[in-house]
């Protein structure tokens, strides 16, 4: 099986924090992360997944940085003969 890959960057929609604060979470090793609460819902993300899925793309990995979501997608590349 052969794969083709695509990398996309998506800007997160504007959010409004309840009480004007961001969410800070820490794990047991002491690493802390600041999260933007998604006050606007997740419909924008579901729409991205729907569009890519209809075109045969599968999400391999994603990463978040400075209000941008980087997504790595893959799909089966049909082998052309002849």
HELIX and SHEET records of a PDB file:
HELIX    1   1 UNK A   18  UNK A   20  5                                   3    
HELIX    2   2 UNK A   43  UNK A   54  1                                  12    
SHEET    1   A 3 UNK A   2  UNK A  11  0                                        
SHEET    2   A 3 UNK A  68  UNK A  77 -1                                        
SHEET    3   A 3 UNK A  58  UNK A  65 -1                                        
SHEET    1   B 2 UNK A  23  UNK A  26  0                                        
SHEET    2   B 2 UNK A  32  UNK A  35 -1                                        
END                                                                             
